[in-house]
């Protein structure tokens, strides 16, 4: 018996300690940053944040898919923002709830209804039922208008009339009701909070209404869930441990911070009405005076559907919040030319573009999207071809520099920009014009002469071709018909090696040449070579024969068609032997070293 009593006392102490911690947690938000909810209408999104560090000086950014959000204006305390809240409240009126705390909850709900202002909404359901397969029951739903006195009294009377189900067999369809409401609120248009007033017990019966599915729905929801946990009446058949197990899932899973961004206030460990009043006051303070509105904006009104908005606060990651970013603000304003067109240089101009959505423009770098045309008689409406486009941006200002293929005249012009689109959901296409003048360009008369000369360039080219043809004919006629031209001075060199070349030209004429070579012998098509041929298959300097004490060597001079020795193309310096056949172009040269010049053979 003693062990049993000590066990019960220990359980009670733990329950009291847990309740105290829970209550303290509800009253003091210690998490640095919590994103409770986000409402979006592209290009803007409002994020409702709480936390110990959030304030007007916080720096918040966000990303969703490829969309980047930055702050637009100051962070506002919600109470000062002028925005409304939609309160959706589920109150448990089953027989398991402490009756005194239930009655106090009704009084506090009536007080909350009286506090509502224009722009607020309130919808109230009861979730007590005589059937576990039943549904929640609507008490009233109200959108607050300017003249609210009559509606306020009616709604308060409806709250007062909520019946307490005293029957022992009454049930609570808490999870089924919560699932339904969260699905209905997938895309809220204003800030929305869901408040559960319950002892945590659930008796829902039906498909997909189990505990696990409800937690998943809460995790993926677009709205936060708050709770006020009421005392459960002592059971005549359940032990304290069994009662705790029956109600703890709501507290530890459904309302846990890891699953929802709301808070709960635990009034379950006493039977006092004062704790319920305190719970309402605490939560109302969180909703109004401890929540801030962060205004974010994106560069365009492009939407991304429903997904997770990832937030960063003061360079620290914040748990993401669900954002339905499917709706957008209509944009019918096409981009336009801002300010004046400036002359930059003789062939370039600079101007600015503006757009409602900032600097996000498509096809702004395409030269064909710009037309420049003179508007006076100086050049008869000449069109100036845009050669290059340079685009820079700073803030929401887009600067475009156009470079044309030729210098401008001193004249008046019109600039037309077409086919440039903004990157909004509406993809507005630009068609704008601007007039400008060039003061430091070419003189119109001189430019006209220059233009005329440019127009008849082909005549000059034709004359040049004819002149070159005449010169070539004269050179060919004057040139000697000899197959081989040899510099006779080479024969007079002393200390040289005598070589004999048997040359067969392209016409089949064979000619023997003896040559005293000292150093190098150049062969090619140019007359600067020692031996040159009138052969277009030869390079100007085709190959060279070098003579030294070690012997005679041949090297190709990077000719176009190559040099061959005995039918093999040479790729490096090679020694020549008597009788080697050199082929270059259409010429064949047999290389001979006279016997007196050949190295003596020594006997071993």
GIPETA-V83224 format. One record per backbone hydrogen bond with DSSP energy under -0.5 kcal/mol. NH is the residue of the N-H (numbers start at 1). CO is the residue of the C=O. If there is no record, write none. Layout:
nh->(NH,NH)
co->(CO,CO)
This chain:
nh->(5,6,7,8,9,10,11,12,13,14,15,16,17,18,19,20,21,22,23,24,25,26,27,28,30,34,36,36,37,38,39,40,41,42,44,45,46,47,47,48,49,49,50,52,53,54,58,60,61,62,63,64,67,69,70,72,73,75,76,78,79,80,81,81,82,86,87,87,88,88,89,89,90,91,91,92,93,97,98,102,103,104,105,106,107,108,109,110,111,112,113,114,115,115,116,116,119,120,121,122,123,124,125,126,127,129,134,137,139,140,142,144,144,148,152,153,154,155,156,157,158,159,160,161,162,165,165,166,170,171,173,174,177,178,179,180,181,182,183,184,185,186,188,191,193,194,195,196,197,197,198,198,203,205,209,214,215,216,217,218,219,220,221,224,226,227,228,229,230,230,233,243,244,245,246,247,247,248,249,250,251,252,253,254,255,259,260,265,266,267,267,270,277,278,279,280,281,282,283,284,285,286,287,288,289,290,290,292,293,294,294,295,296,296,297,298,299,304,305,307,309,310,310,311,312,313,314,314,316,318,321,323,325,325,329,334,336,338,342,342,344,344,345,348,349,350,351,352,353,354,358,361,362,366,367,369,370,371,372,373,374,375,381,384,385,387,387,388,390,392,394,397,398,399,399,400,401,402,403,404,405,408,410,411,413,414,415,416,417,418,418,419,421,422,423,427,430,432,434,436,438,439,442,447,448,449,450,451,452,453,454,455,456,457,459,460,461,462,463,464,465,466,467,468,469,470,471,472,473,474,475,476,477,478,479,485,486,487,488,490,491,492,493,497,499,499,500,501,502,503,503,504,505,505,508,511,513,515,517,517,520,521,523,524,525,526,529,530,531,532,533,535,538,542,543,544,545,546,546,547,548,551,552,553,554,555,557,564,565,566,568,570,574,576,579,580,582,582,583,584,585,587,588,589,590,591,591,592,594,594,597,598,598)
co->(1,2,3,4,5,6,7,8,9,10,11,12,13,14,15,16,17,18,19,20,21,22,23,24,28,50,34,48,48,322,46,324,44,327,41,296,39,45,294,37,47,292,34,31,32,32,55,58,312,69,310,67,64,62,297,295,71,56,293,291,288,77,77,78,78,191,85,121,86,193,87,123,195,89,125,197,91,94,231,98,99,100,101,102,103,104,105,106,107,108,109,110,111,112,112,113,144,117,85,142,87,140,89,137,91,171,131,126,124,124,122,120,142,146,148,149,150,151,152,153,154,155,156,157,159,93,163,164,167,129,127,172,173,174,175,176,177,178,179,180,181,183,185,84,86,224,88,226,90,195,196,228,172,132,206,210,211,212,213,214,215,216,218,192,194,263,196,265,198,228,96,239,240,241,242,243,244,244,245,247,247,248,249,249,250,256,256,227,264,229,265,267,273,274,275,276,277,278,279,280,281,282,283,284,285,285,286,49,76,47,292,293,45,294,70,43,68,325,325,323,321,63,308,318,61,316,59,312,313,311,309,307,305,323,42,332,354,352,340,350,342,348,348,345,402,342,400,338,398,336,355,359,421,363,365,366,367,416,384,414,382,412,376,372,383,385,403,403,401,399,397,394,353,392,397,351,390,349,388,347,385,346,442,409,436,373,434,371,432,369,416,430,362,428,360,424,420,417,415,413,411,437,408,443,444,445,446,447,448,449,450,451,452,454,456,456,457,458,459,460,461,462,463,464,465,466,467,468,469,470,471,472,473,474,475,532,484,530,486,487,488,489,490,517,497,515,592,513,590,501,511,588,503,509,505,503,501,499,497,515,518,545,543,531,539,540,526,522,522,485,524,533,535,523,523,555,521,544,553,519,551,548,576,546,574,544,542,583,568,581,565,563,554,552,591,577,580,589,564,587,562,584,504,582,502,580,589,500,498,592,594,594,595)
